[in-house]
Structures are given as C-alpha cells and as structure tokens.
C-alpha cells in the first residue's frame, strides 16, 4: 500500500551510507537466517530522528548470510530484523567487495591515515593495486547509484568513512539536488604522508569527499590535516577560505564539474552515558565482575585495564612492554597489580593482523612466565569479545591504559570514566583524538615511549583517591558532551544550514 505522503514525495528524506549496516545475518546449515543487530552512534542517531522522518540506511552485504538475506528480500530488509529501521543492503559481488575493502580500504587507506607503513618496504603501488583500486571505484559507484535511486528530492545523505570516500562526488553528479555530508571516523594523514598515494588516487579521494556540502571530522586536528592535503594536492584547483568565527570552506573544481563549496565540520563523538550506566548494572556484568575479581586474586590488588581490538594502531604490544617495564623498575608492584588486557582479534583475514594478534599473546605469556607466581598472574589476557566483561573491567579499573599510535577518537577512553565505580586514572596517548577533549585530566604519554608509559602507569597507581575521583568526574563530563544521538542530529542540522 502506498501512503498519500509517499505518493507526493517518493524516496527517503534522510539516508545513511556505510560499509557495515545495523544488522548482519548468519546462515544456518538448514538454510535458516539469524539476524544480529549492531549498535553505535549511527544506530542511536537514526533512532533519534523519530519514525515521522522517512529514513533509510544503505549498506553492503558482508558475508554469505547477508547475501542470502538480500537474495530473499531484494535488498529491502525486514524491519523486524533491523529494529524498525529501513535498511537497503547491496549485494556487491564478493570479489569486488574483498578487493575494495581489504585491498584498498583496510590495507591502504587505513594504513595511510594511521601512518602505519614500514616505509622501507611498503607501500608498493603496482598492477595489483590498480586492479584493487578499480574495485574500490566500482564499490563506491554502486553505493552512489543506490543512494541516488533511494533519495527523495533534496534529501540529506550522510556518507560514512574511508570506505566510501568517492561517493559524495559520484552522487553529486547523479543527484545535484541532494545535500551530502561525509564523515571521517579515522584520523586524516598530514600532506607529506598522504603524498605516498599515487597522485591520481589522492586527487580522486579528495575530490570525492569535496563533492559533499560538508566534510566532517572527529577533531580539529584531523580537519586541519584534510584542508592541508587539499591545498597541497589540488594546488590552483583548490582554495581554502578561513572566515573569522566560522568553519573553513574548501572550494574545488573537479574535471568537468563546476567549483563546489565544502564546509569543514568537527563533531567529536561522545559516550552514551545513559546506555553505559544502565547496561553496566545488569546481572551479567555483575557475574563478570565476580569472575574477574577471582582471577585478580586479592581485594587489595590494583587493576590496569585496556580494552581494544588487536588493531595495529592500538599499540597493544608497547602497552604490554610498558607494564613489563613497570614491574622491572618498580618491584614494589609485583603481586600488587594485575593488567587486565582485553585484546579482541580484528581483521584476521589479513596476515599482518594475525601475526600481530599472535605477538600480543606471546608477550603476555612471557611476562607471566617472567614475573608470575603461584598466587599471582600479572597479565590476564582475554581474546573472546564479551561486552559485558568489558563493562565489568571498566567498573573495576584503577587505571585505564589507552595508548594508540594514532586514533580518530577512541571511545574506550571516554567510556571508562563514565562507568568506573571508584574513579579511574586515565593514561592516554597524545595521538588519540580523544586527547583533545580529555588531555587536561589524563596522564599524557608519547605512545612510542615505553619507559614514559611505564612511569605514567606508576603515577596513576599512586594517585591519591580524591584526585582520582575529581579527575574522573571531569573526564566523564567531557566524554559525554556530545552523545551519539546528539552527534548525529548536530550533523543533520549543520547540513541543513
């Protein structure tokens, strides 16, 4: 049945585009499909706009279960599976998705923006890369076409992240009437590092994002890096304007396209305090707390907590090295502190990530073998993803260690102070995006300096209770200044201006 409203104005008013959608499917041996819903800022944001707004989420099928769901539904997923949200899932050919996602997005763009390359050996942009880049172009084109087909007149389209950097420019050509924003959830590389990319590729990436009306970032630092790359890469085809008391504007002309104005925005995603506090008080979290206390083995023992994926940028190995240095330099902490290290495997289809995950496990075993006793295991490493257990660790933490090499934001740094029971000292890398908001009340470290990080851990462990509680209160206030729903709505409002 077609409603009167949809007959007058077909198409969605608000669209979100992302590689991963709000739901994924598992395909059982008997052909049955099981839906699993995700969370995060986009899910909260779309829920916040209310059912009266015609909204749709466009995403890609990521596995066999997703592709089977698309086959059965034509791509318009059952709202019973999606929590009431309209979701359009694209069945992009598996080989195209793999080349675009693993070959370009995760193995090139992620490495560039996080500055992870071992430059004497990598990157190497050869014929294989060109094949992968063609897949990335096709992948982005499929999204642009789907968005153009689904958008109503003048719709607002929010394109997410480095997977879809070309979409705004492609969509602009197909639907010049729609308003487009692109959000970068990662850092942005400085011009000299960004210049490692082939010249035509970096121009395409920049002009793709500059097809948007707004290019949004998590911090001022990443926004400045982007505008610097625009000026350095596009040269006379680009002008960066910096009006007083207003965000910068980039004016750029792509081949065959009139110059377009793109406003630069900063929207620092915060923690969802209401959800975290409620969720962390449920019985399953209390059960995990009891189990962790037993593993820690002593009511007087301090806890240093980290919760991360085994992502190269998270710097887990140097964090473990810093803990080992703490035990070596400060023997008084032996048998008095336990490092809860939750390292959840990530991107295990890439060899470099498998190797890194194995190195994390080996180093934890070495520390335990070197310093452990019959009554004390210095490192408690958990690799099975368990959100309730992570929340339990947040509540128990005396110290939170967040030491990424480079991070767009890092929500763990924001979540721990919100959930902590007795106050938690935060040891925070200056290279985390969250440092801009939390640095004043954190113990700042250079993520490469293991000795400095070890000393910061000691300072955090001996911090007076009153100071720790006061810092935690200020950290929690800063961390929740822009919770997910407001973060999303703020971008929509800015796009409408």
C-alpha positions in Angstrom: 0.0 0.0 0.0 1.4 3.4 -1.0 0.7 6.2 1.5 -0.5 9.6 0.4 2.7 11.1 1.7 5.0 8.8 -0.2 2.9 9.3 -3.4 3.5 13.1 -3.1 7.2 12.8 -2.3 8.7 9.4 -3.0 12.1 8.5 -1.7 13.8 8.9 1.7 14.3 12.2 3.4 17.5 11.1 5.3 19.9 8.4 4.2 23.0 7.0 5.9 25.6 5.1 3.8 28.2 2.8 5.4 30.1 -0.3 4.6 28.6 -2.2 7.5 24.9 -1.9 8.3 22.9 -2.1 11.6 22.2 -5.8 11.2 24.1 -8.9 9.9 22.9 -12.4 9.1 24.2 -15.8 9.9 23.2 -18.7 7.5 22.5 -21.9 9.3 23.1 -25.4 8.0 19.5 -25.9 7.2 19.2 -22.6 5.3 17.8 -20.6 8.2 18.8 -17.0 8.7 19.6 -15.4 12.1 19.7 -11.7 12.3 22.1 -9.9 14.8 21.7 -6.2 15.4 24.6 -3.9 15.9 24.9 -0.7 17.9 26.9 2.5 17.9 26.4 6.2 17.1 24.6 5.8 13.7 22.0 3.4 15.2 21.3 5.8 18.0 21.3 8.7 15.6 18.7 7.3 13.2 16.6 6.3 16.2 16.8 9.8 17.5 15.2 11.4 14.4 11.9 9.7 15.0 9.6 7.5 13.0 8.0 10.5 11.3 11.1 11.1 9.3 11.4 8.8 6.2 15.0 7.4 6.6 16.9 4.6 5.1 20.3 3.0 5.7 22.3 1.8 2.7 25.0 -0.7 3.4 26.8 -3.7 1.9 26.3 -7.4 2.3 29.4 -8.6 4.1 29.1 -12.4 4.1 27.1 -15.4 2.9 24.3 -14.8 5.4 23.9 -11.2 4.3 23.9 -12.1 0.6 21.2 -14.8 1.2 19.1 -12.2 3.0 19.5 -9.8 0.0 18.5 -12.7 -2.3 15.4 -13.4 -0.3 14.3 -9.8 0.2 15.6 -8.0 -2.8 17.8 -5.9 -0.5 15.0 -4.2 1.4 15.5 -6.0 4.8 12.6 -7.0 7.1 12.1 -4.2 9.7 11.6 -6.9 12.3 15.3 -7.8 11.9 16.5 -4.2 11.9 14.8 -2.8 14.9 12.2 -0.9 12.8 14.8 0.9 10.6 14.5 0.8 6.8 17.7 -0.8 5.5 18.8 -1.3 1.9 21.5 -3.9 1.7 23.6 -4.1 -1.5 24.8 -7.4 -2.9 28.0 -6.1 -4.4 30.0 -9.1 -5.9 32.1 -10.7 -3.3 35.4 -10.3 -5.2 34.7 -6.6 -5.8 33.9 -6.1 -2.1 37.0 -8.0 -1.0 39.3 -6.0 -3.3 37.8 -2.7 -2.3 37.5 -3.5 1.5 40.7 -5.5 2.2 42.8 -4.4 -0.8 42.2 -0.6 -0.6 40.2 0.5 2.4 41.9 -1.6 5.1 45.3 -2.2 3.6 46.0 1.2 2.1 43.7 4.0 3.3 43.6 2.8 6.9 47.4 2.4 6.9 47.9 5.9 5.4 45.6 7.7 7.8 47.1 5.9 10.8 50.7 6.2 9.4 51.4 2.5 9.9 53.5 1.7 6.9 57.1 0.3 7.3 58.2 2.7 4.5 61.5 0.9 3.5 59.3 -2.0 2.3 55.8 -0.6 1.8 53.6 0.5 0.2 54.1 -0.8 -3.3 51.6 0.5 -5.8 51.8 -1.8 -8.8 49.4 -3.5 -11.2 47.8 -5.5 -8.4 46.9 -2.2 -6.6 45.4 -0.8 -9.8 43.1 -3.8 -10.0 42.0 -3.2 -6.4 41.6 0.5 -7.0 39.2 -0.3 -9.9 37.2 -2.4 -7.5 37.1 0.4 -5.0 35.8 2.7 -7.7 33.1 0.2 -8.6 32.2 -0.4 -5.0 31.7 3.4 -4.4 29.8 3.7 -7.7 27.3 1.0 -6.6 26.6 3.0 -3.4 26.2 6.3 -5.2 23.7 4.7 -7.6 21.7 3.1 -4.8 21.6 6.4 -2.9 20.6 8.3 -5.9 17.7 5.9 -6.5 16.6 5.9 -2.9 16.8 9.6 -2.1 13.8 11.9 -2.2 14.0 15.5 -3.6 16.5 17.5 -1.5 17.3 14.6 0.8 20.1 14.7 3.4 22.7 12.0 2.8 25.3 11.1 5.4 28.2 9.1 3.9 30.4 7.3 6.4 34.2 6.9 6.4 37.2 6.0 4.2 35.4 3.0 2.6 33.1 5.4 0.7 35.3 8.5 0.0 34.4 8.7 -3.6 30.6 8.5 -3.0 29.9 12.2 -2.4 31.4 13.3 -5.8 29.7 10.5 -7.7 26.4 11.2 -6.0 26.7 14.9 -6.7 26.8 14.1 -10.4 23.8 11.9 -10.2 21.7 13.9 -7.9 22.8 17.6 -7.6 19.6 18.4 -5.6 20.5 16.3 -2.5 22.5 17.6 0.4 25.6 15.5 1.2 27.8 15.1 4.2 30.9 12.9 4.5 32.2 11.8 7.9 35.7 10.6 8.5 35.9 8.3 11.6 39.7 7.9 11.3 42.5 10.4 11.6 43.5 12.2 8.5 47.1 11.9 7.3 49.3 15.0 7.1 50.1 16.1 3.5 53.6 14.6 3.4 52.3 11.1 4.4 49.2 11.4 2.2 51.5 12.1 -0.7 52.6 8.4 -0.6 49.5 7.6 -2.5 49.6 7.7 -6.3 48.9 11.3 -7.5 45.7 10.4 -9.3 44.4 8.4 -6.4 44.9 11.1 -3.8 43.2 13.6 -6.1 40.3 11.3 -6.6 39.9 10.7 -2.8 40.0 14.5 -2.0 37.7 15.5 -4.9 35.3 12.6 -3.9 34.9 13.9 -0.4 34.8 17.5 -1.7 31.7 16.6 -3.7 29.9 16.8 -0.3 28.4 20.0 1.1 30.1 19.2 4.4 33.3 17.2 5.2 33.1 16.3 8.9 35.8 15.1 11.2 36.2 14.0 14.9 38.7 16.6 15.9 40.1 20.0 14.8 43.5 18.3 14.2 42.1 15.9 11.6 40.1 18.6 9.9 43.2 20.8 9.6 45.2 17.9 8.1 42.4 17.4 5.5 42.4 21.0 4.4 46.2 21.0 4.3 46.1 18.0 2.0 43.5 19.7 -0.2 45.8 22.8 -0.6 49.0 20.7 -1.2 47.4 18.2 -3.6 44.9 20.2 -5.6 47.0 23.3 -5.9 45.4 26.0 -8.1 42.2 24.0 -8.5 41.5 24.5 -4.8 41.0 27.5 -2.5 40.8 27.2 1.3 38.9 30.0 3.0 39.1 30.6 6.7 36.4 33.0 7.7 36.7 34.5 11.2 34.5 32.7 13.8 33.3 30.2 11.1 34.5 26.8 10.0 36.8 26.6 7.0 35.5 26.3 3.5 37.2 24.4 0.6 36.3 25.4 -2.9 37.5 22.9 -5.5 36.8 22.1 -9.1 36.9 18.6 -10.4 37.4 17.9 -14.1 34.1 18.6 -15.9 32.5 19.9 -12.8 31.9 23.4 -11.6 33.7 24.6 -8.5 31.9 23.4 -5.4 32.0 24.7 -1.8 32.5 22.3 1.0 32.3 23.4 4.6 34.5 21.7 7.1 32.9 20.5 10.3 34.1 19.0 13.6 31.8 16.7 15.6 33.5 14.9 18.4 31.5 11.7 19.1 31.0 11.2 22.8 30.0 8.3 25.0 26.4 7.4 25.6 26.3 7.8 29.4 22.7 6.7 29.9 23.1 3.5 28.0 26.5 2.6 29.5 25.4 3.2 33.1 22.3 1.2 32.7 24.0 -1.6 30.8 26.9 -1.8 33.2 24.5 -2.5 36.1 22.8 -5.6 34.6 23.3 -9.0 36.2 25.6 -10.4 33.5 28.0 -7.6 34.2 27.9 -8.3 38.0 28.7 -12.0 37.2 31.7 -11.0 35.1 32.9 -8.7 37.9 32.8 -11.6 40.3 34.7 -13.8 37.9 37.4 -11.1 37.3 37.8 -10.4 41.0 38.5 -14.1 41.5 41.1 -14.1 38.7 42.7 -11.0 40.0 43.0 -12.8 43.3 43.1 -10.3 46.1 40.9 -7.4 47.2 43.9 -5.1 47.7 45.4 -5.6 44.2 45.2 -2.7 41.8 44.0 -3.2 38.2 45.3 -1.7 35.0 42.7 -2.2 32.2 42.8 -2.0 28.5 40.1 -3.0 26.1 40.9 -3.0 22.4 40.7 -4.9 19.1 44.1 -6.3 18.0 44.3 -3.5 15.5 47.8 -2.4 14.7 47.2 1.2 15.6 46.0 0.4 19.1 49.6 -0.2 20.2 48.9 -3.2 22.5 52.4 -4.6 22.3 54.0 -1.4 23.6 51.4 -1.3 26.3 52.4 -4.7 27.5 56.1 -3.7 27.2 55.3 -0.7 29.4 53.7 -3.0 32.0 56.7 -5.3 32.0 58.9 -2.2 32.5 56.8 -1.1 35.4 57.3 -4.5 37.1 61.1 -4.4 36.4 61.6 -0.8 37.5 59.1 -0.8 40.4 59.4 -4.2 42.1 57.1 -3.0 44.8 54.2 -3.5 42.3 54.9 -7.2 41.9 52.0 -9.2 43.3 50.1 -5.9 43.9 48.8 -5.1 40.4 47.2 -7.0 37.6 46.9 -6.0 34.0 43.5 -6.9 32.5 44.2 -6.9 28.8 41.2 -7.5 26.6 42.5 -7.8 23.0 39.8 -8.9 20.7 41.0 -10.3 17.4 40.4 -8.0 14.4 40.8 -8.4 10.6 42.1 -11.9 10.9 41.8 -12.4 7.2 44.9 -10.2 6.8 48.2 -11.9 7.6 49.7 -8.8 9.3 46.8 -8.8 11.8 47.1 -12.5 12.5 50.8 -12.1 13.2 50.2 -9.1 15.5 47.5 -10.9 17.4 49.9 -13.8 17.9 52.6 -11.4 19.1 50.3 -10.0 21.7 49.6 -13.4 23.1 53.2 -14.4 23.2 54.3 -11.3 25.0 51.6 -11.7 27.6 52.8 -15.3 28.2 56.5 -14.1 28.5 55.5 -11.5 31.2 53.6 -14.1 33.1 56.4 -16.6 32.9 59.0 -14.0 34.0 57.1 -12.4 36.9 54.2 -14.7 37.8 53.9 -16.6 41.0 51.7 -19.4 42.2 49.3 -16.8 43.7 49.6 -14.0 41.1 49.2 -13.9 37.3 50.4 -10.4 36.2 48.6 -10.3 32.8 45.1 -11.6 32.4 44.6 -11.7 28.6 41.2 -12.3 27.2 40.7 -12.6 23.5 37.0 -13.6 23.2 34.8 -10.5 22.6 32.5 -10.0 25.5 30.9 -6.6 26.0 29.6 -7.4 29.5 33.1 -8.4 30.6 34.5 -5.2 29.1 32.0 -3.2 31.2 32.9 -5.2 34.3 36.6 -4.3 33.7 35.6 -0.6 33.3 33.9 -0.7 36.7 36.9 -2.4 38.4 39.7 -0.3 36.8 42.0 1.7 38.9 43.9 2.7 35.8 42.9 2.7 32.1 45.6 2.4 29.6 44.7 3.9 26.2 47.9 4.3 24.2 47.2 4.2 20.5 49.8 5.1 17.9 47.1 7.1 16.2 43.3 7.0 16.6 40.4 9.0 15.2 38.8 9.3 18.6 38.9 6.2 20.9 35.7 5.7 22.7 37.2 3.4 25.3 39.0 6.5 26.8 35.6 8.1 27.1 33.6 5.1 28.3 35.8 4.0 31.3 35.4 7.3 33.3 31.6 7.1 32.8 31.3 3.5 34.1 34.1 3.4 36.7 32.8 2.6 40.2 35.5 4.2 42.4 37.3 6.6 39.9 39.9 5.7 37.4 43.1 7.3 36.4 43.4 7.6 32.6 46.8 7.1 30.9 46.2 8.5 27.4 48.2 8.8 24.2 48.6 12.2 22.8 47.9 10.7 19.4 44.3 9.7 20.3 41.6 12.0 19.0 40.1 11.9 22.5 43.1 13.6 23.9 41.9 17.0 22.6 38.9 16.7 25.0 40.4 14.6 27.8 44.0 15.5 27.9 43.7 18.1 30.7 42.7 15.4 33.2 44.6 12.4 31.8 48.2 11.4 32.2 49.6 12.1 28.7 52.1 9.7 27.1 54.1 9.5 23.8 52.8 6.1 22.5 56.3 5.1 21.3 58.0 5.8 24.7 57.7 2.6 26.7 59.7 4.0 29.7 57.5 7.1 29.9 54.3 5.0 29.7 55.6 2.7 32.5 56.3 5.8 34.7 52.8 7.2 33.9 51.3 3.8 35.0 53.1 4.2 38.3 51.9 7.8 38.7 48.4 6.6 38.0 48.6 3.8 40.5 49.8 6.0 43.3 47.4 8.9 42.5 45.5 10.0 45.7 41.9 8.8 45.9 40.5 12.3 46.0 42.4 13.5 43.0 41.5 10.4 41.0 37.8 10.8 41.8 37.9 14.5 40.8 39.7 13.8 37.6 37.2 11.0 36.8 34.3 13.3 37.2 35.7 15.9 34.8 36.7 13.2 32.3 33.1 11.8 32.4 31.6 15.2 31.8 33.9 15.9 28.8 33.4 12.4 27.5 29.6 12.7 27.3 29.4 16.3 25.9 28.1 15.0 22.5 26.5 11.6 22.9 25.7 9.6 19.8 22.1 10.8 19.2 23.1 14.5 19.6 26.2 13.9 17.5 24.1 12.6 14.6 21.4 15.3 14.9 24.1 18.0 15.1 25.4 16.9 11.7 21.9 16.9 10.2 21.3 20.4 11.5 24.6 21.6 10.1 23.8 20.1 6.7 20.5 22.0 6.6 22.2 25.4 7.3 
